[in-house]
Amino acid sequence: MLEELKNIPSKVNLEQFDTTVFSKEKIRELFRSGKVPTADAMVDEIILRAVKFGATDIHFEPRENDLQIRFGYEGVMKRLVTLPKEISDNLASVLKTKASMNAFEKKKPQEGRFSHTLGKHQFDMRINTVPILTGERVAIRVLQENTRVANLDELGFSKENLEKFKSLIRKPSGLFLVTGPSGSGKTTTIYAAVNDIQSPEKNIITVEDPVEYRLEFASQVTASGDKTLTFVDALRSILRQNPNVIMLGEIRDAETGIVAAEASLTGNLVLSTMLSRDAISTILRLLNLGIPPYWLASTLIGIIYQQLVRKICDSCKEQYHADGTQSTLLLSALSIQTTFYHGKGCEKCEGSGYLGRVAIHEILIIDDQMRDFIYQKAPLLKLKEAARAAGFENIFQDAAKKVAAGIITAEEFSRALG
Ligand SMILES: [Zn+2]
């Protein structure tokens, strides 16, 4: 993704400390000789290598006898290096200090962030620590700053889904949710949505923690997890500023959920994201959060659920015939037997056959029948029936169409959807 970064040279030879290559004794000798880089330099090197590769997150995992360092790339974990356990604490404390966290606290989970510059690029690093049996596990989410907000039609929506999506966000008021597992591109989608409906006649206000993209046409409020300005306080004061569209970073608890419903009840279009495992069951999660059914029934207009999957590399894509190993789930989602596609591996995709990612979606539109069921707190089965009757297409169907169209492989379908 970032060609220019490839030219930044490595400064530290991490390989000489790799416990899967060299014996502990040999590495210990290196440390005794004193010719080792500082923990700071090692952390910088690890970040450089991971980001060069296009990592979305970096994980420092102390294990019984070593420290494994892996990074997430296109939804899969890759090993970067395995270091001696002894330096695990030092690396963790460098990261915690960078992120203004308490470096001495090792028994409690902590969160923090720091800005990291590589070449001309600025990255926002979100750190998260968790004490585990074998030490302190540190995860970093890597976000590039000042990236352009995507357009809706770049996000891989099918033609039908794009139409549904656009009609939902053009409603004058109501609550619209983008849901999915973590790292599924929810933020990208919601920003693209706000970008799509913005106009000089609209008053658009966002509340986020932290602000991920700068929007010229919106007023953006940073609400933080600590007590200085909570989501709820921010939202309540925004409502007095006559907004038309409110984008709320995430509904994470009863309080934010209730205020979001309240805001849409007073005639605003409220867009937000939420963790969930499918569109329909999100309704039950919202009810379980404690949002009163009559509020939800009268405000909810739609829910989209999405996942990110790896895309077939266009440069080495080829057709092949089904050999019977395709999952029955996939075959049942495809109405007609088709040929399949995969990448055979080339220089561009470094032999993997995959290049980039694409989202798969399901979009639930809340119609009168569904509204009625929400009001009655109907069970999941009823909600599913109503959705089906209204022409709801689930994520399997969308993904299967993308398999048939040669955008994703049958293997990726099974990996993502089971
Ligand atoms: Zn390729």
Residues whose N, C-alpha, C, O or C-beta is under 5 A from the ligand:
A	BS01	ZN	C313 S315 C316 G343 G345 C346 K348 C349 G353
